[in-house]
Amino acid sequence: MTDPNAIQPSALDQLPDRDPEETAEWQASLDAVAREAGPHRAAYLMRRTLERAEAGGIALPKLLETDYVNTIPTSAEPGVPGDPEMEARITAWNRWNAAAMVTRGAKHGVGGHIATFASAAWLYETGFNHFFKGKEGDGSGDQLYIQGHASPGIYARAFLDGRLNEAHLDNFRQESGGNGLPSYPHPRRLPWLWEFPTVSMGLGPLSAIYQARFNRYLTNRGIKDVSASHVWAFLGDGEMDEPESTAALALAAREELDNLTFVINCNLQRLDGPVRANFKIVQELEAQFRGAGWNVIKTLWGTAWDELFQLDTTGALVRRLREVPDAQIQTYQTRDAAYIRQDFFGKDPALAEMAKLLSDDKILECFHLSRGGHESRKVYAAYKAAVEHKGAPTVILAQTVKGHTLGEGFASKNANHQMKKLSVDEFKTMRDLLDLPIKDSDFVDGVVPYGHPGADSPEVRYLQERRAALGGPAPARRTHALAPLPAPAEKAFASFDKGSGSQNVATTMAFVRLVKDLVRDKETGRRWVPIVPDEARTFGMESLFPSLGIYSPKGQTYEPVDRDQLMYYKEAKNGQILNEGITEAGSMADFIAASTAYATHGEAMIPFYIFYSMFGWQRTADQMWQLGDQLGRGFLVGATAGRTTLTGEGLQHADGHSPVIAATNPAALTYDPAFAYEIAVIVREGLRRMYGEAKQGEDQNVFYYLTVYNEPLPQPAKPQGLGIDEGIVKGLYRFNTAESAGVTVSANAPRIQLLGSGTAIHWALEAQKLLAEEWGVAADVWSATSWSELRRDAMEADAALLRGEERVPYVRQALQGAEGPVLAVSDYMRQVPDQIAQWVEQDWSSLGADGFGLSDTREAARRHFGVDAPSIVVAALAQLARRGEVKATAVKEAREKYGL
């Protein structure tokens, strides 16, 4: 049996020891230090030795944790340029107005958050005064991902610099009147200020990584040099629990994104209590980021701690700081000096002796107030080191106190995230602490006043001068007056009009073929951004590899195994395809960065992201909502769509509901095209609407979701006649009639209208033939390219009627005069076609693939869900029988005939 206490052999034991005697001497030295000076001294020497080895380039595993002290010692801190006293006054005004805004809003019950900005004020102010580049200078400026709960502080700063007034602040979280401020960063609600929505926790850090990566992509592809742009992501330590927050850390390090800095506000508190009550979140995050390859800077303690560290000649203080859990540090913030002397210093004789040299005021200053994140000098040093570091992204772990400067009732209290206001007396205490010239008489009827030193005050002039030197206001979103992109040559779209003849072509392949033609366009081809999560071969996109290249900042440092093949795997520094590996979340973050480049960088890019439809909206719908929030434009393509088309894959791959989820997003235009020519019309219209000449009153800030199928079928020619393209775009057109389809029916035959979308239209066409040949029923077949667009139009018509305007929904116009009932069918749950039921004047019925998917052949799956052609026939006969237009016995006969 192995002794668990025995020294286990390491990987190094597999190599011969060339000098066992030297090895033994090193080990004996370590044993001697541990024996004579104690294990702490031995650990200290080992750590310093490993650090020296790392600095010297010796290949050893990196240390994942350092001591619980500042990475940059006080002696190495650069001085803060400018006027620190002036910056302190500016920060004081912003602290005041942020708290006043939320408190005044609390009277209306709209809520708000005070404590987050109170803890993070210097993290933002230092950046605004010295680092964050604006959009009025060269390039695109910096991209700022602001922590959502800190928004009052950003509004307060915009108020101070004249971009907002008191009326705006008084309408915080009251937007319906048109002059309000959204609760959190929201480009759709305040598009001149906010660039990035960040309050769906975890999506901000993920998006920031891919934004920094997309910046490199634009530069390496020669679209625009944005190498001067830096991405700053302000995060909370509690937010880092979200899986998305750390999902792409390795990507950022692997691609050496030194244009990216995470600033994590480590106030040790999340919404209900400590982030790591019994542990240390800073140490955990340090290990996580170091392990992923990031540069880590810890900014934990303020200058008041310098005296304590100088007195720590034995290392006892550093050891104690490493072992005290976060919840206890939070407790020290609220307790008196006697408690801290006993609980913190009293645990170690050396610390007890140290405490004798410290006054109560000194202890309280250190444990109540002095944190690295509350001092501009400490923050400046960290930021400067971050932007100067090359070869890796940087994370700054800045320790703060949640609710700092808001008084004893707020600071470090578990409930402070839910505390929405200060009393008048608490404001007066805060005023005195911040040394603001606000008189007691300014509090009229108990209402806290906003504070402003004056538009021409030294503070405002200084603030504006600093921003001018850095390139203008920040944060700021600019919608550039871009010239519409020229429409691609019509040939690319018209080639689908003639159909595929006898060749079977899946609509997925039709879409890929269209894109292959569009990326060759001389004017707009380079602006396409193909995005795929490691399924390019599934979607038939491998032919794009050698022609477009797969983006890699390293280029191709190896010879691909398929180099001798026509469609070999080609990576390139200027590659156009973003092949992300198995990460739908990362691919969506790519899409968001590309789809908003028109605003972020003044460059219109055309992203299309193709994915297994089951793993799109179901898995990353939150990011698709983020995409709409951020006013993104582009094409999402749900491939291998439908519940019954993906043979053999079964329940987890069978998408029967993505259009339902997509319909909930106001910015999504969802289409389920049946034929290749429909795809061409929809993409052409999408390019016009999002990137070309917009019509009056038309919102360009939309994105398209197309479902395409992997079922190879003959693609018909585009029907002749007026209004076909309009019907495709609006969502419905008549594909054929019983007569034009060539089936034989009598002149007085009962008639039904069959509406189908996507691959289901083929079942409807088969049912059309069966109904005519076997039951004497005439059926007209309609292609419903977009149930949700029909619904959107109908809802707008309803709203117009309420305003007294006469307007008929398009679906009602299209079906006007169509004889008989309507039967709708799709490869999705019935809820998809049922979206339009209330606006159809004819009798309505629908079929769909409701329930869980299953593995089987397409035919068996469709029979299981009751959506195949015979099932459509039976459902049609049942509708007609209820109307007395066919015999009731026909329904039973059909069921028996088809074995249903």
PyMOL commands that set and color helices and strands:
alter all, ss='L'
color gray80, all
select helices_A, chain A and resi 11-14+20-37+39-55+74-76+84-106+115-130+148-160+166-170+203-220+239-241+243-246+249-254+281-292+303-311+316-323+326-332+337-343+345-347+349-356+360-369+372-374+376-388+414-417+424-434+440-442+458-469+491-494+507-518+525-527+544-548+584-595+597-600+613-615+617-629+651-653+658-663+676-691+724-730+760-775+787-802+810-815+833-839+858-865+869-882+889-898
alter helices_A, ss='H'
color red, helices_A
select strands_A, chain A and resi 143-145+231-236+260-266+295-299+394-399+504-505+528-532+550-551+571-572+578-579+606-612+635-639+668-671+703-707+713-714+733-736+751-756+778-783+822-825+844-847
alter strands_A, ss='S'
color yellow, strands_A
deselect
rebuild
show_as cartoon
